[in-house]
Amino acid sequence: MNPVTAALADAEPAVFWLADPAAPQECPPLRRNIRCSIAVVGGGYTGLWTALRAKERDPRADVVLVEGHRIGWAASGRNGGFCSASLTHGRANGVARFPAELAALERLGQANLDAMQATVERYGIDCEWERTGELAVAVEQWQVDELTDAAAHGGLLLDTAAVRREVDSPTYLAGLWDKESCALVHPAKLAWGLRRVCLELGVRIYEDTPVRSVRRVGDHVELATRTGRIVADRVVLGTNAFPPLVRRMKPYIVPVYDYVLMTEPLSAEQRAAVGWHNRQGIGDSANQFHYYRLTADDRILWGGYDAVYHYGKRVRAAYDQRPETFAMLAAHFFETFPQLAGLRFSHRWGGAIDTCSRFCAFFGTAYGGHVAYAAGFTGLGVGATRFAADVMLDLLGGEPTELTELEMVRSKPLPFPPEPVSYLGIQATRWSLARADRDGGRRNRWLRTLDRLGMGFDS
């Protein structure tokens, strides 16, 4: 048996975070018709933050949250647990798309991360919050040059020796440590903690209650479920990667599957072999990049690289497992940390994330301003969903605010074309990004064309 096969042999096809014994008992489904002032659809971070912020703004508000399955079971409970201050999927993407307001977006993003930490502390949310920052590492010379340029805007630039003193990998050539703009969390515990706080503040939560349709009835909005109806003054949609309930959202969202491995806990000797005393979250600087971090019990979560799109925007439970991707990730893991040969993986899983052509969230309203939505977080939703909650509540308020006047909020990304053009375009982009990584970061004609159209992507 080869080393990769052996390392994966006992990996459970399940989400490590969601298997935690701290998982709460399920709230009962909706079984009658109800009335409320604000109805929130979706029990991930987007919906949970919106419900919580609505009650913090107005404790008298009658808020109902409905979730089609379990709170936090989708992307919110199975991500890597990187909580970034960035609202624009990194500074480079922000410069390309919102240059005039980038300073404001960076200020708002940092304030949003600080407010999240304050919420965790104020309500005693046990989610293993660690404000350790994020370490971007270069594994090719062209990435060293990019990190050197990025260091002009902040962060601690580390040469080869310095970065390997932080975390020891023979693949590292340099690093850029941003100490302030990222925290690490236990994703499921954050979702469950927000759920608890919502319930304590008086939010009514119904799980196993998928919403089938939305329609406006006079000055109200009606949500139809299998076993009851909700009549609300205002509605917030936080369905993200899943098929949207508002037709106008459909061309803007593409679900992409991301995959993750979790190791068994490191021994004291293995931990010493990698260092990592400051416990930063880490991401390499390739276009197809890996992200990884330590857990509270010194496992290594290792994910990313192989983002997979399925024809027709399909989202299926069967797609959560992809053996060829797990084998690739495991091989990459041991290339990065050869000193951990023999370490085994305990869990393997995947899940869909929502992306759009600008790679950061977009916002809007429907049904005469009675419904607000946000989507397109592209993997940075752990932090940006709280910001989105405030944006959506401001939009429903009907009066201009600093948030609603942002170009980021007022504009939309370019829509994706219909199939088969979307599928072919996404596959061409993946192939081109992999080629760029092998070719010193040089972008081919296809990528340069996407850049000119405002649909370009890099890490």
C-alpha positions, 0 to 999 in steps of 0.5 A: 500500500502506497503512503497516500493510500495508507494515510487515507485508509481509515479516514471517515467520510464525515465532517469533523466539525459537525461530529463534535459532541457539542452539537445541540438538539434540533429545533422542531419544524414549523407545523402551522401558519405564523406571522412575524416582522422579519423572516430569515431563510437559511440557518447558516452564518448569513441567516444567523447573523441577520437574526441576531443583528435584527434583535440587537438593533430592535429587541422588540422585533419578532424574528423567525428563522427557518432552515431546510435541514439543520443549523450550520450543516452546510458551508457554515459548519464544514469550512476551514474556520478562517475568519478573515477581515477582508470583504473583497476576497483579498486586497488585490481583488478589492483594488481591481473591483472597488479601487475608489472605496477600498480604504473604506471597505478595509476599515469596515472589514476590520471593524466587522472582525473586531465586532465578531470577536466582541460578540463571541466574548459578550455572549460567551460563545465557545467556538475556539476563537483564536486571533492568530492572524494568517501566514501567506507562504510562497512556494515558487519564486514568482510568489515571493515577488508578489508577497514582497509587493504585498508587504508594502500594504502591511504585514510582516515579510519573512525570508526563507529562514524566518518563515521556516522558523515559524512553520517548517516546510522545505517548500517555503521560500518566503512568507507574509504574516498578517497578524491582525486581519484573521481569526481561527474558529471552530466553524460548527461551534460558531454556528451553534453558538449564534443559534443559542444566542438567537434563541436566548434573544427571542428568535423563533427557529424552525429546522427541517423546514425548507421554504418552497416559494416566496410571494408578495401579498400586499404589504407583506411577504408569504413564505410557503413550507411543506407544513405551514406558511409564514407571513412577514413584513420583511424577508432576508434570504441567506440560501447562498450556494443553494438554488435561490428563491428569487429568480433574478439571483440565479444567473449570478451564483455558481456552486463550487465544491471544495474539499478538506482533509483532517489529520489525527492529532499530532504527537509531541514529536510531530508537533515539534517537527513542524513548529507552528508555535504561533498557530497562524492560519496558512495559505500558499500563494498559488492560483490553485491554493491550499489553506491549512490550520491547527485545531484545538487538539493539534490536528491539521486541517488541509484543504483547497486546491481542487475546486470542482463545478458540476454541470448545471449548477448541481448541488448533491450530497454525493458530491461531498466525497471525491476520492481522486481529490482526497488522494491529490490533497494527501499527496500535496500534504506530504510534499509540504510536510515530509517530516510527518510521513506516517501521519494518518487522516481521520476525516475527509469531506467536501461541500458547496460554496457560493461564488460569483464572477467578482469573487466577493458578496453581492447584495440586492432587494426584491418584491418592492424592497420587502426582500433582501439577499446576499450571496457570492461569498466565495469562501470568505463567508465566515467573516463577511456574512456578519457584514452582509447581515447589516447591509441587508437590514439597512436595505430593508430599512429603506433609508440610505446608510454608509453601507447601502451607499457603497459601490460594492452594495449598489453594483452587481457582478457580471452574470454567468452565461447559460450552459454549456458555456458556463461549464466550458468557461469554468473548466477553461479557467481551472486549466488556465490557472493551473497552467499559470501556476506552472508557468511562473504566474503568467496568465494566458490569453483566456485569463487576460480576457477574463481580467479585462471583462472583470471576471478574472481571479487569482488567490 
